[in-house]
Each structure stands twice: as structure tokens, then as C-alpha cells.
């Protein structure tokens, strides 16, 4: 099965993102007191640091649900105009350079040809 | 008794509203054309209600409890959820619900041994908001949203989705009302939201899947389009096609593919499909 099977459903950070996304007060606190928020939701030091560092690969490897990883980045960078050149997505290109380069080549072929 | 008057499926990728202009002109033109055609055909079918099937992107339920299906039973649906409106670049919308039909699905489902969770106040992400923006822009057609778990393991199998679709068709046809029902699947095609292949689209898989829909042989599609095959084409996202496979159970004969775009800019294989034949 695919990457989504890496998900650790019991990881506290996977619970935290659900509540933060739904609550404007928690979203505001994300940027002001991330460490306190992480403590409140029971994140380990390792989870907190991976979130703080916006470390896409580490988050994925430790079992954060893959759908939540770009959501974590959007909490830092904002959500508007979330195209492939958005700062939130540059973190992906750094984490998975080979996959990102392959997609970029495919996009260029499309633009040149039938796109 | 209720009747099925329309069956359609389309991609709900947030890029279709949030950063539409980032795709090449050819893809934008193709998407606009297909979406306009779908809206016109939906309106021409004169449905009294849309029953919509879409992945819940971990929005309505926390990860410790993700029901396989959830029915929105409220009298009115308001979206997008606050977290999504900036991302989708959409203003708030309101669409009337159909509590009578929605509550019937929950209770009749239980009698038929299908567990449908329900919410009176459902939140809406791209799965409902993007299709409603293009197909039901004035909110004139009442909506019964049914969200599915297509992304939290264990992800249900295509066989299961088709079986639930078959039971849902029987349930809707037994509904004691004259409603004309449009069935709408949203999600897919290949994509891997948030995974290592976030920027990739599997065009070969997408065209293979759409060809299977064109052939209209349900047994072959359900047998060959395994969960493993969908995961290989894009993990955690491609399985949104379970909504399409569920909707397949409402149809007969070949699907008409209105458009397909391997839209890397929208981070999803993007397709629009209608089934001219439905089962009543």
C-alpha cells in the first residue's frame, strides 16, 4: 500500500491539527505559542520540533497523516493562492527533490505540447 | 417513489477555484467547457435534490474516529468552513438541505445494516464547495451531502463502495416521496495530497480508469481497479474515486467523459464525467 499507510493514527499531532484548523483562537495561538499548544495536546518533543522546523520529511516519517502536513505549513504561511510556487510548498520541494523535479519536467512537457 | 434523474462525477481539487489561473490556458478552457456542460445537463434533469458523495478530508471527524459514511441532515448547509474559504478563494454560500431524505438515509441504512453517521451542522471543504460553486452556484437545488472516509486507513475497498452504492440506490428508489434525485460523485482522479508525490499526476492510470468507465462494465471495473492500484497511482487521494465507484452503482451503460486534464498545477488528475444511463 501507499504512503498514507505510514500514518500513526494515535500520534498526538494528528489529533491537534484537527482542533487547530477548526478554532480561530487556536490558529492564532499557533504562531504566538506553538510550544504551549503542543504541550497542551501532549506532543512529544520530537513531534513539536518537527512541526516547528516545518520538516516535511520528518513529519511524514514519524506518522503524521500526509494530508495534515501541508495543512501544518499553511498554518505558518497562510492559505491563499496555494499554487505550486507558494512558500508552503517550497518545503515539499526541499523534502522530496527528486519527486518534485519529475513533476516539474512533466509540467514543462505539458506546457510545450498539448497543455 | 423517488427517481434517479442524473449521475455525474468530477474532480474537486481546490485549485479549480483557489488558483485556477495557474494551469495552462488549454486546461483552463477545457475545464470551463466541461463544467458548463455539466451544469447545463444537471439543470436540464430538473432534480429536486442532489445527493453528493465526497471524501471528508479529516475535517468533520478527528482521526481517532472516522466513520465510513456521514450524512449531513441539517435544513441548510453553509460553507466553506472558515479554514477553507481563503484557500478555495470562495465566499460563503448557503444551500438548502433536505432533512427528510437525509434522515431517511440514516435510519433506513441502519435497517439495511449500513452504519451512516450523521451531522446536523456539517463543515464543508473542497469536496462539496468546489462542485457546488460550478454546478449549483445559486444554491437553488437542495443538497444532501454524504462524506466518506477515503484517506484514513483502513480505506474501504472498491467492492465495498459499489455494494453501498447498490444499497443506496435501492433505498432511494424506495423513498416515499416524488423526488427527482441527482447523484454526484466528487474527488480524484490520481493525486497524492501531502505525500512525497504531491506534485505528480498519474496520467496513464487516469486514462485507464476513464476507459473502464467508458466501457460501462461494472464487474470488470470493480475487479480491476483495486485499492492497491489506486494507491499506486497516488496515495491517500486517488481512492477518492471510491465515490465514483459508489455512483457507478446508480448507472447503466457507458460513461461519457466530458474532459480529462493531467493538471499538475491543480495537483490532481482532473476529470468530468456524466452517465447518460441511470438505473431506476
Interface residues (C-beta under 8 A of the other chain):
Chain A: X1 X2 X3 X4 X5 X7 X9 X10 X14 X15 X17 X18 X19 X21 X22 X24 X27 X60 X65 X66 X67 X68 X69 X70 X71 X74 X78 X79 X80 X81 X82 X83 X84 X89 X92 X95 X96 X99 X100 X102 X103 X104 X106 X107 X110 X111 X114 X115
Chain B: X14 X15 X18 X19 X22 X24 X25 X26 X27 X57 X58 X59 X62 X63 X64 X81 X82 X83 X84 X86 X87 X89 X123 X151 X152 X153 X155 X192 X193 X194 X195 X196 X197 X198 X199 X200 X201 X227 X228 X231 X232 X234 X235 X236 X262 X264 X265 X267
